[in-house]
Amino acid sequence: MTFSGLNLVGVLVAFLVSFVSGAIWFGPKTFYPVWMRAKGNASGQLTGEQNKPVLLFGGTIVGILVQTLTLGLIITSIQVNNPDLGALDGAAIGCALGVGIGMFASLSHRVFGGESLKVWIIETANDAINLTIAGAIIASFN
């Protein structure tokens, strides 16, 4: 993998779009209430132990940055041998990584951890969608 040819502006745009997409996905009018009920929290409120905004948002920001940077490195490395790789190809790469690795790497952890498939789908579908969008953005910027 190479940083040569990596468009950091594309990675930053992909990061911002993913962050906003995640905020909408887990918004109070979208999946947040369903997700909290599926996790067994009928009140829908974080407990004092869980409600640590710096840790919650800091962890989210670092996680999305690592995901988009890694995806950028993979797409840029592939584009070295295939300079015609476009946004649709980038989306396919992001989707393959999001579904094939992101979603299914955590499945056994969730099932053995006692969480429902509904929780797993809500959480990991967001990651797969964001990686798909990020892949299209990154490939189009490169």
Disulfide bonds with the S-S distance in Angstrom:
none
